[in-house]
Amino acid sequence: MKNIKYVAILFITLFYAASCNVNNTNKKNQAIYQCPMKCEGEKTFNSEGNCSICKMDLKLVSSQVTKIVTTDEISENSIFNLTTKWNTEEAKVIQLEDLKGKTLVMVMIYTTCKAACPRLVADMRNIEKKIPKNILNDVSFVLVSIDPETDTPKRLKEFAIENYMDGEQWTFLQGDLSSVREFANVLAVKYKQISPMDFSHSNIISVFNPQGELVHQQEGLGVDNNETILKIIETVKQ
């Protein structure tokens, strides 16, 4: 009887020890590092190293025990697979993956345009006004310049202020010629420079889910945007 009790106690002890080990595997010490100059915006890293842009040592910004959370993998159809660098109107350097987590409403324009772009900008503002306030923080409106030589971060900032698009939900991006062409191909936007300050281009507003996958496109100027707005709301609530 004593042997049976001993075996039972040993089994129970081993069971709880194993349970504790399982629980411990769901936690880890996580150190978070960041470039002191924030060359890539708020991007953080899980190990020591150097910034790929300014080459400075990454700075420890926090160290804590956190649960290991399985994150959604980026699908092959996600724009977050693009690794090109972009300058924002705030002169921050980001990658498209830094926009992950929000529904994205994106359009390609250039600030010196006198014809189609002002109407595309008006369409973007109109869409933003119709998004319910309780989900507006889950949506980002992104305007990508097709004229990176003219549309510097400073010019994009001025344009944002001039057009009442300087809030946190608005982001303007300047890339290089290669990254702009690459991104235009992803959006199926066709553009062509027809003079030093003038481009012909497609008029397309695209909606991406928080994983960077294209879910809807609106083509044309001043068109009925109800379907686009409903898709944005649906994507946020998924």
Secondary structure per residue as TSV (DSSP state, phi and psi in degrees):
chain	resnum	aa	ss	phi	psi
A	1	M	-	360.0	-41.9
A	2	K	H	-62.0	-38.9
A	3	N	H	-63.9	-39.6
A	4	I	H	-63.4	-44.0
A	5	K	H	-62.2	-40.2
A	6	Y	H	-63.5	-44.5
A	7	V	H	-63.7	-40.9
A	8	A	H	-63.4	-44.8
A	9	I	H	-63.6	-41.2
A	10	L	H	-63.6	-40.6
A	11	F	H	-64.2	-45.2
A	12	I	H	-63.2	-41.2
A	13	T	H	-62.2	-45.3
A	14	L	H	-65.2	-37.0
A	15	F	H	-62.1	-48.0
A	16	Y	H	-68.6	-33.4
A	17	A	H	-64.8	-41.7
A	18	A	H	-64.7	-39.6
A	19	S	H	-61.6	-41.9
A	20	C	H	-63.1	-39.2
A	21	N	H	-64.6	-38.8
A	22	V	H	-62.7	-45.1
A	23	N	H	-62.2	-39.0
A	24	N	H	-65.9	-28.1
A	25	T	T	-70.1	-12.8
A	26	N	T	-90.0	5.7
A	27	K	E	-131.4	156.2
A	28	K	E	-157.4	156.6
A	29	N	E	-77.1	121.7
A	30	Q	E	-117.8	116.2
A	31	A	E	-98.1	136.0
A	32	I	E	-116.2	126.6
A	33	Y	E	-117.1	155.8
A	34	Q	E	-151.2	148.7
A	35	C	-	-64.9	128.8
A	36	P	T	-62.9	-22.8
A	37	M	T	-93.0	-6.2
A	38	K	-	52.5	48.4
A	39	C	T	-60.6	-31.0
A	40	E	T	-111.8	38.2
A	41	G	T	67.8	-133.1
A	42	E	T	-92.3	14.0
A	43	K	-	-61.6	136.7
A	44	T	-	-121.7	165.7
A	45	F	B	-133.6	153.7
A	46	N	S	-97.3	4.6
A	47	S	S	-146.3	162.0
A	48	E	-	-67.3	159.2
A	49	G	-	163.9	-159.0
A	50	N	B	-122.1	149.5
A	51	C	-	-65.4	132.4
A	52	S	T	-70.8	-12.6
A	53	I	T	-101.9	-59.3
A	54	C	T	-93.9	-8.7
A	55	K	-	69.7	7.0
A	56	M	-	-73.5	155.6
A	57	D	B	-64.1	137.6
A	58	L	-	-67.4	143.5
A	59	K	E	-101.6	135.5
A	60	L	E	-69.8	121.0
A	61	V	E	-107.7	-22.1
A	62	S	E	-165.0	155.3
A	63	S	E	-144.8	119.5
A	64	Q	E	-153.9	161.2
A	65	V	E	-85.3	120.7
A	66	T	E	-128.9	157.6
A	67	K	E	-74.2	143.3
A	68	I	-	-77.6	119.0
A	69	V	-	-109.7	126.6
A	70	T	-	-76.6	117.0
A	71	T	-	-94.3	154.1
A	72	D	-	-65.9	132.8
A	73	E	-	-73.9	151.4
A	74	I	-	-79.0	125.7
A	75	S	-	-76.2	165.4
A	76	E	T	-67.2	-14.8
A	77	N	T	-94.6	4.4
A	78	S	B	-85.8	139.7
A	79	I	G	-68.6	-13.4
A	80	F	G	-72.6	-7.4
A	81	N	G	-74.0	-17.6
A	82	L	-	-75.0	127.8
A	83	T	-	-105.5	10.8
A	84	T	-	-68.3	155.0
A	85	K	-	-96.4	145.5
A	86	W	E	-132.1	146.1
A	87	N	E	-98.4	133.7
A	88	T	E	-90.8	172.3
A	89	E	T	-66.0	-14.5
A	90	E	T	-94.2	10.0
A	91	A	S	64.8	29.1
A	92	K	-	-96.2	148.5
A	93	V	E	-100.8	124.0
A	94	I	E	-134.5	168.2
A	95	Q	-	-112.5	161.2
A	96	L	G	-59.5	-30.6
A	97	E	G	-62.5	-22.4
A	98	D	G	-67.2	-13.4
A	99	L	G	-90.8	-0.3
A	100	K	T	-60.8	143.0
A	101	G	T	110.6	-13.7
A	102	K	S	-124.4	154.9
A	103	T	E	-70.5	130.8
A	104	L	E	-109.0	131.5
A	105	V	E	-114.0	113.7
A	106	M	E	-124.7	145.7
A	107	V	E	-147.3	152.2
A	108	M	E	-109.5	127.4
A	109	I	E	-141.0	-178.2
A	110	Y	-	-144.8	144.9
A	111	T	T	-73.5	-20.4
A	112	T	T	-90.2	1.6
A	113	C	-	-65.3	137.3
A	114	K	S	-112.2	-3.9
A	115	A	S	-114.2	-86.3
A	116	A	H	-72.3	-40.6
A	117	C	H	-60.2	-42.5
A	118	P	H	-57.1	-33.5
A	119	R	H	-75.1	-36.6
A	120	L	H	-64.1	-40.9
A	121	V	H	-61.9	-42.7
A	122	A	H	-63.3	-38.6
A	123	D	H	-63.8	-40.8
A	124	M	H	-63.8	-42.9
A	125	R	H	-65.0	-38.3
A	126	N	H	-64.6	-41.2
A	127	I	H	-63.4	-45.3
A	128	E	H	-59.2	-39.0
A	129	K	H	-67.8	-25.6
A	130	K	H	-92.4	-4.4
A	131	I	S	-77.1	129.8
A	132	P	-	-53.8	138.7
A	133	K	G	-60.2	-31.3
A	134	N	G	-72.4	-12.1
A	135	I	G	-119.8	1.9
A	136	L	G	-60.9	-31.6
A	137	N	G	-68.8	-12.8
A	138	D	G	-97.1	8.7
A	139	V	E	-124.4	136.6
A	140	S	E	-119.8	135.1
A	141	F	E	-105.6	119.4
A	142	V	E	-120.6	126.6
A	143	L	E	-115.3	120.4
A	144	V	E	-106.9	126.0
A	145	S	E	-78.6	136.1
A	146	I	S	-94.1	2.9
A	147	D	-	-126.5	70.1
A	148	P	T	-64.8	-22.3
A	149	E	T	-70.1	-36.9
A	150	T	T	-88.1	-41.7
A	151	D	-	-86.3	75.3
A	152	T	-	-72.6	164.4
A	153	P	H	-52.4	-39.8
A	154	K	H	-62.5	-44.8
A	155	R	H	-65.9	-40.1
A	156	L	H	-63.7	-38.0
A	157	K	H	-63.8	-44.2
A	158	E	H	-61.5	-42.2
A	159	F	H	-63.6	-41.8
A	160	A	H	-59.8	-43.9
A	161	I	H	-67.1	-44.4
A	162	E	H	-59.7	-32.8
A	163	N	T	-105.2	16.9
A	164	Y	T	55.7	42.9
A	165	M	-	-127.1	41.0
A	166	D	-	-104.0	10.9
A	167	G	S	-78.6	172.1
A	168	E	T	-64.4	-23.6
A	169	Q	T	-78.9	-7.1
A	170	W	E	-106.1	136.6
A	171	T	E	-136.5	133.3
A	172	F	E	-112.7	139.5
A	173	L	E	-125.5	135.2
A	174	Q	E	-119.2	124.0
A	175	G	-	-113.0	-162.6
A	176	D	-	-99.3	176.6
A	177	L	H	-60.2	-37.5
A	178	S	H	-67.2	-46.3
A	179	S	H	-67.3	-34.5
A	180	V	H	-65.7	-44.2
A	181	R	H	-62.4	-42.5
A	182	E	H	-61.1	-45.7
A	183	F	H	-69.4	-37.7
A	184	A	H	-60.5	-39.1
A	185	N	H	-63.5	-38.4
A	186	V	H	-63.0	-40.2
A	187	L	H	-85.2	-3.9
A	188	A	T	62.0	31.2
A	189	V	-	-92.6	124.6
A	190	K	-	-102.0	133.4
A	191	Y	E	-144.7	154.6
A	192	K	E	-150.4	132.7
A	193	Q	E	-78.7	123.4
A	194	I	E	-110.5	-9.2
A	195	S	E	-162.2	169.6
A	196	P	T	-53.9	-28.1
A	197	M	T	-125.0	17.7
A	198	D	E	-139.3	139.6
A	199	F	E	-131.7	146.5
A	200	S	E	-99.4	142.1
A	201	H	E	-159.8	160.8
A	202	S	-	-70.3	152.8
A	203	N	-	-113.2	84.0
A	204	I	E	-127.6	129.7
A	205	I	E	-106.6	126.3
A	206	S	E	-114.1	144.6
A	207	V	E	-116.4	128.6
A	208	F	E	-118.4	143.9
A	209	N	-	-76.2	172.4
A	210	P	T	-61.4	-13.7
A	211	Q	T	-93.3	3.8
A	212	G	S	83.7	18.8
A	213	E	B	-98.8	135.0
A	214	L	E	-67.6	126.8
A	215	V	E	-120.7	-14.1
A	216	H	E	-166.7	147.4
A	217	Q	E	-136.3	140.8
A	218	Q	E	-116.2	122.7
A	219	E	E	-115.3	137.3
A	220	G	S	115.9	175.4
A	221	L	S	-115.1	133.0
A	222	G	S	64.0	26.4
A	223	V	-	-82.1	166.0
A	224	D	-	-62.8	119.4
A	225	N	-	-102.8	14.5
A	226	N	H	-61.1	-40.5
A	227	E	H	-64.5	-39.4
A	228	T	H	-63.7	-44.8
A	229	I	H	-64.1	-43.1
A	230	L	H	-62.6	-36.7
A	231	K	H	-69.5	-38.4
A	232	I	H	-61.7	-47.6
A	233	I	H	-61.4	-44.9
A	234	E	H	-61.6	-40.8
A	235	T	H	-68.1	-38.9
A	236	V	H	-63.5	-38.7
A	237	K	H	-83.9	-7.7
A	238	Q	-	-67.3	360.0
